[in-house]
Amino acid sequence: MTTAYITHPSFLLHDMGSYHPECPERLTAIGDQLAATGLDQRLDHYTAPPATREQLARVHGGEYLDLIDAASPQEGLHYLDPDTALCPHSVTAARHAAGAAVKAVDLVMSGDYANAFCAVRPPGHHAERSRAMGFCVFNNVAVAAAHALAAHGLSRVAIVDFDVHHGNGTEEIFADDPRVVMVGTFQYPLYPYSGVEPLGPNMHNVPLAPGSGGEALRAAVQEHWLPALDAHRPQLVLVSAGFDAHRDDPLAGLEFEDEDYAWVTAQLVDVARRHAGGRLVSSLEGGYALDALGRSAARHVQVLLEG
Ligand SMILES: [Zn+2]
């Protein structure tokens, strides 16, 4: 079985201004690296459908969905928070970004693919039930998890988040939901300054001090993530794949290297194989050093392909 790769042209049109680090070139960098390494030809490519209102409303409030629709500008930028803006194409992109993760769940649950990678923008893990923040509008991975539970009848899913920033939105949405276990590493202190006190017993957060590198990641995974994941026995593994803990990243201060992303991906492929028939869906979150993002995401995809 190969890996499904899901993206959409609207992701290149979501543009928050020429100096914004969450830029269309991020996806181009990943696509270029996949082409240069030949991995591109081994993937099955899909175009993301838009998420339906019903799919979004499993994790977002109806008033919030109305607010986002109403905030979509005819021209220029509309700021949802100081870091998060909508251009005229952004709401379309956000719907397709969440829809990519839903499509990935459907493809993996069909048995045609063991795993899938969603190359999406805007990212999702900071988006709370009723609040856009930190470059995120809809919580793509949360929408995917809720879809797996509601539409595919799963009773146990895991969410893994190795972005350098704490996935506060995902935690807010699923805290105390016994069907979901979430494990994560993130730099602390760093935006959004949450996560040190988990919001529920199903949240396994491992804050890492600035300057931490691959050894700290390995310790977190082996001592915290794997015991929690093996205890939960997830039927599907969902990954918030942010690559901004890389040592080259300009937005944060961790020191992960390309090979750390290959290593952590292999661990997650093993977890999926042990408990979930190999089923794993990964969705892009952060990563702002374009070269490092392209290389790290390509290593991630390569391990998924080989898994
Ligand atoms: Zn991030």
Boltz pocket constraint, residues with backbone or C-beta under 6 A from the ligand:
constraints:
  - pocket:
      binder: B
      contacts: [[A, 163], [A, 164], [A, 165], [A, 242], [A, 244], [A, 285], [A, 286], [A, 287]]
      max_distance: 6.0
